[in-house]
Amino acid sequence: MKYILIVLISILAFPVIAQDKNFEETELSVSRMIDGTLLTPLNSTNPNLAIIIAGSGPTDRNGNQNFAKNNSLKQIAESLSNAGIATFRYDKRVVKQIKIGKLDKRIMFDDFVDDAIDVLTYFKSQEVYSNIYMIGHSQGSLVGMLASPKGADGFISLAGAGQNIGDVLVEQVTKTAPQFTEETQSVVNKLKKGKTTNDYPAALESIFNKELQPFMINWMSYSPTEELQKLNIPILIVNGTKDLQVSVNEAELLANANKKATLKIIDNMNHVLFLIDGNDLENSKSNNESWRKVSPELIASLIDFIKS
């Protein structure tokens, strides 16, 4: 792994203790492209640490994008740290690139894995945490799986796919735009073989545009179930019954891939980890509703798993 410069940054030159919260908050730059927030429980010696990895797109440390602000990952981090578990959540590198106006269009899926390994390596080197857990949400689930062999003591998948991402895309298109199923399958078949193509529906430009295809080829080179089989650490697989992007079946595929895996299915929890009582419209709108609270059952399950 390439050498990285470790820089510690604090806006006020010292940790900030949040009022009415049982943790202190420190801003960290773990590498040139990775900035994040470390929450350290108060009056705790050698706590467990959870590293939280965001999902697809330009997602920041809190689980937000420009038009989808839900603070789901921030809520998880603060809830765990209030329960005595240290947490580190970080912006994906594309977030910083966008902020500084230098978006690297050559970015690959493996870059996200390298970033997660850098974060894990940094905190392992501190030698102050009892155990370190990787928590990956959505795309971050596979990222966490691939990084975990570098020293994680446990792995947690939140709304992570069990199938190859190419097969997931075909399934999603079939549900939402079945008229493009055959063409989508054709494109995915080519990408799986490492070949780019100009032959894709204009309606799917955001998924298959030519600049994105090398990234997709890299992503499609991994099978989540095969990667999970390689882990010899405690594993928790979590999914919700109202996840419109990743079905419960995906979680079951992951859980069946490793005997060390525990499966947790939460009724009415959606992809951004909120509980939804209503229809798909309410479900979709919740992506941009930061007033909602992450599932209490999810938080309890995470705390129990990490503390056990």
C-alpha atoms as one frame of an Amber mdcrd trajectory, in Angstrom:
protein
   0.000   0.000   0.000   1.253   3.402  -0.930   2.760   5.593   1.774   0.354
   8.143   3.203   0.947  11.194   5.321  -1.038  11.118   8.533  -2.219  14.547
   9.591  -4.245  15.358  12.686  -6.489  18.406  12.370  -8.676  20.029  14.982
 -10.522  23.220  14.098  -9.969  24.706  17.528  -6.701  22.837  18.134  -8.396
  20.632  20.728 -11.290  18.142  20.832 -14.775  19.588  21.194 -16.975  18.062
  23.885 -20.589  18.130  22.756 -23.122  19.313  25.318 -25.394  16.587  26.723
 -23.437  13.941  24.849 -21.143  11.291  26.228 -18.323  11.765  23.735 -15.762
  14.222  22.475 -15.511  15.090  18.796 -12.279  15.467  16.820 -11.793  16.266
  13.138  -9.157  14.066  11.465  -7.451  13.874   8.101  -6.249  10.292   7.784
  -4.796  10.739   4.305  -4.531  13.384   1.593  -8.062  12.621   0.394  -9.817
  11.311   3.511 -11.284  13.650   6.134 -13.551  12.450   8.907 -14.920  12.791
  12.411 -13.743  10.741  15.395 -16.114  10.445  18.343 -14.464   9.225  21.533
 -16.619   8.192  24.527 -15.905  10.144  27.702 -14.282   8.370  30.641 -13.549
   5.309  28.520 -10.251   3.447  28.336  -9.472   1.337  25.244 -13.016   1.410
  23.811 -14.098  -0.545  20.775 -14.020   1.472  17.543 -16.503   1.340  14.651
 -15.323   2.665  11.272 -18.358   3.697   9.199 -18.117   3.500   5.391 -20.663
   5.341   3.255 -22.580   4.038   0.254 -22.490   4.870  -3.447 -22.245   8.315
  -4.982 -20.624  11.464  -3.560 -21.705  10.597  -0.020 -20.235  12.437   2.936
 -19.440  11.218   6.433 -22.991  11.871   7.615 -24.634   9.817   4.875 -25.640
  12.870   2.837 -25.430  14.032  -0.757 -26.364  17.411  -2.249 -30.043  16.592
  -2.666 -30.327  13.783  -0.132 -29.654  14.953   3.403 -30.719  12.395   5.986
 -27.813  12.295   8.503 -28.314   8.546   8.904 -24.621   7.730   9.348 -24.156
  10.641  11.737 -27.023   9.322  13.836 -25.454   5.875  13.952 -22.064   7.288
  14.958 -23.470   9.448  17.746 -25.719   6.677  19.059 -22.837   4.201  19.226
 -20.515   6.716  20.875 -23.151   7.627  23.450 -23.191   3.915  24.251 -19.429
   3.834  24.855 -18.220   2.820  21.373 -15.761   5.100  19.576 -16.674   5.860
  15.953 -14.938   7.269  12.899 -16.945   8.268   9.862 -15.414   9.878   6.799
 -16.238  11.628   3.537 -15.677   9.553   0.423 -12.755  10.908  -1.560 -15.068
  12.194  -4.301 -16.623  14.567  -1.770 -13.309  16.306  -1.174 -12.508  16.299
  -4.878 -15.788  18.048  -5.608 -15.174  20.584  -2.839 -11.745  21.543  -4.214
 -12.928  21.418  -7.835 -10.617  18.583  -8.874 -12.847  15.593  -9.585 -10.779
  12.634 -10.765 -12.764  10.936 -13.518 -10.298   8.041 -13.480 -11.337   7.003
  -9.988 -11.814   3.265  -9.503 -13.748   1.148  -7.025 -10.436  -0.115  -5.642
  -9.599   3.466  -4.613 -12.452   3.288  -2.099 -11.076   0.008  -0.781  -7.594
   1.529  -0.452  -9.099   4.443   1.489 -10.867   2.084   3.904  -7.629   0.138
   4.400  -5.767   3.384   5.085  -8.339   4.298   7.738  -8.185   0.848   9.334
  -4.382   0.848   9.296  -4.237   4.289  10.887  -6.438   3.339  13.812  -4.746
  -0.051  14.285  -1.447   1.819  14.641  -2.867   3.893  17.513  -3.054   0.778
  19.708  -5.750   2.315  21.924  -8.833   0.378  20.786  -9.880  -2.993  22.156
 -11.424  -4.094  18.870 -12.066  -2.393  15.532 -15.230  -3.048  13.522 -15.916
  -2.080   9.912 -19.497  -0.955   9.229 -20.262  -0.638   5.513 -23.526   0.791
   4.196 -24.762  -0.191   0.701 -21.720   0.040  -1.632 -19.655   0.500   1.516
 -20.566  -3.051   2.529 -18.374  -4.555  -0.201 -15.690  -1.945   0.494 -15.685
  -2.983   4.151 -15.517  -6.673   3.267 -12.450  -6.125   1.110 -10.721  -3.960
   3.731 -11.525  -6.089   6.784  -8.799  -8.726   6.228  -6.231  -5.993   6.912
  -6.911  -6.155  10.631 -10.591  -5.674  11.480 -11.973  -7.625  14.436 -15.514
  -7.690  13.100 -17.565  -6.687  10.046 -21.093  -5.294   9.736 -23.022  -4.980
   6.467 -25.906  -2.499   6.348 -28.107  -2.849   3.248 -25.271  -4.498   1.332
 -25.761  -6.494  -1.859 -25.080 -10.213  -1.965 -25.047 -10.456  -5.744 -22.512
  -8.987  -8.122 -23.394  -5.320  -8.679 -24.062  -6.045 -12.351 -26.783  -8.537
 -11.446 -28.207  -6.063  -8.909 -28.453  -3.413 -11.637 -30.287  -5.783 -13.962
 -32.707  -6.633 -11.159 -33.311  -2.966 -10.327 -33.900  -1.990 -13.961 -36.277
  -4.926 -14.391 -38.363  -3.630 -11.460 -38.356   0.048 -12.434 -37.991   0.086
 -16.245 -38.555  -3.455 -17.571 -38.446  -2.244 -21.164 -34.671  -1.867 -20.742
 -34.003  -5.239 -19.103 -32.558  -6.969 -22.165 -30.307  -4.055 -23.096 -29.116
  -3.687 -19.497 -28.231  -7.377 -19.339 -26.280  -7.034 -22.587 -24.252  -4.092
 -21.240 -23.585  -5.841 -17.932 -22.380  -8.964 -19.739 -19.839  -6.897 -21.670
 -18.646  -5.006 -18.603 -18.195  -8.251 -16.675 -15.821  -9.337 -19.424 -13.835
  -6.127 -18.989 -15.087  -4.557 -22.222 -16.507  -1.053 -22.610 -19.402  -0.303
 -24.947 -21.272   2.573 -26.574 -24.382   0.447 -27.021 -26.646   1.320 -24.104
 -30.023   3.093 -23.745 -29.838   6.861 -23.404 -32.185   6.553 -20.427 -29.433
   4.673 -18.569 -26.712   7.222 -19.277 -26.209   7.913 -15.563 -25.342   4.254
 -14.948 -23.470   3.255 -18.091 -21.870   6.401 -19.512 -18.476   5.733 -21.086
 -16.508   7.603 -18.412 -18.097   5.516 -15.641 -17.645   2.132 -17.300 -14.051
   1.475 -16.121 -15.247   2.047 -12.548 -18.166  -0.326 -13.099 -15.865  -2.960
 -14.611 -13.661  -2.758 -11.521 -16.704  -2.967  -9.195 -18.163  -5.910 -11.111
 -14.946  -7.872 -10.714 -15.984  -8.685  -7.117 -18.580 -11.131  -5.839 -19.760
 -10.104  -2.346 -20.577 -13.663  -1.292 -17.138 -14.881  -2.366 -15.432 -12.045
  -0.499 -17.498 -12.651   2.636 -16.475 -16.317   2.624 -12.880 -15.197   3.146
 -13.577 -13.445   6.455 -12.741 -15.309   9.657 -14.174 -12.719  12.055 -17.627
 -12.095  13.587 -20.066 -10.817  10.964 -23.439  -9.074  11.234 -25.679  -8.726
   8.166 -28.537  -6.208   8.475 -31.310  -5.320   6.050 -34.778  -3.808   6.179
 -38.009  -5.090   4.709 -38.763  -1.716   3.083 -35.403  -1.262   1.350 -36.285
  -0.283  -2.227 -32.695  -0.669  -3.462 -31.398  -3.809  -1.755 -33.839  -6.614
  -1.030 -33.881  -8.906   1.981 -32.817 -11.665  -0.397 -29.445  -9.924  -0.818
 -28.871 -10.037   2.940 -29.839 -13.700   3.024 -27.313 -14.474   0.279 -24.578
 -12.831   2.355 -25.600 -14.544   5.579 -25.598 -17.948   3.901 -22.094 -17.360
   2.539 -20.322 -17.456   5.914 -21.080 -19.579   8.994 -19.818 -16.771  11.220
 -22.519 -14.411   9.941 -25.549 -13.369  11.975 -28.560 -12.147   9.988 -30.795
  -9.335  11.277 -33.883  -8.321   9.278 -35.680  -5.228  10.574 -39.346  -4.755
   9.730 -40.203  -1.536   7.856 -36.600  -0.256   7.754 -35.612   1.273   4.414
 -32.325   1.812   2.595 -31.295   4.881   4.593 -32.137   2.992   7.790 -35.366
   4.812   8.693 -38.638   3.133   9.662 -41.346   3.705   7.041 -45.035   3.163
   7.763 -46.376   4.404   4.424 -45.959   3.729   0.721 -43.017   3.909  -1.707
 -43.439   7.676  -2.127 -42.924   8.252   1.589 -40.030   5.815   1.432 -38.293
   7.685  -1.389 -38.867  11.116   0.182 -37.166   9.996   3.379 -33.783  10.107
   1.632 -33.938  13.869   2.137 -35.638  14.023   5.543 -33.005  14.489   8.213
 -35.657  14.955  10.904 -36.323  11.208  10.861 -34.629   8.887  13.327 -32.616
   5.804  12.425 -34.267   2.557  13.519 -33.814   2.067  17.289 -33.738  -1.695
  16.672 -30.800  -1.204  14.322 -28.882   0.821  16.902 -29.553  -1.777  19.589
 -28.401  -4.571  17.281 -25.160  -2.769  16.450 -24.393  -2.066  20.108 -25.126
  -5.654  21.137 -22.974  -7.084  18.358 -19.986  -4.836  19.012 -20.101  -5.174
  22.784 -20.484  -8.941  22.627
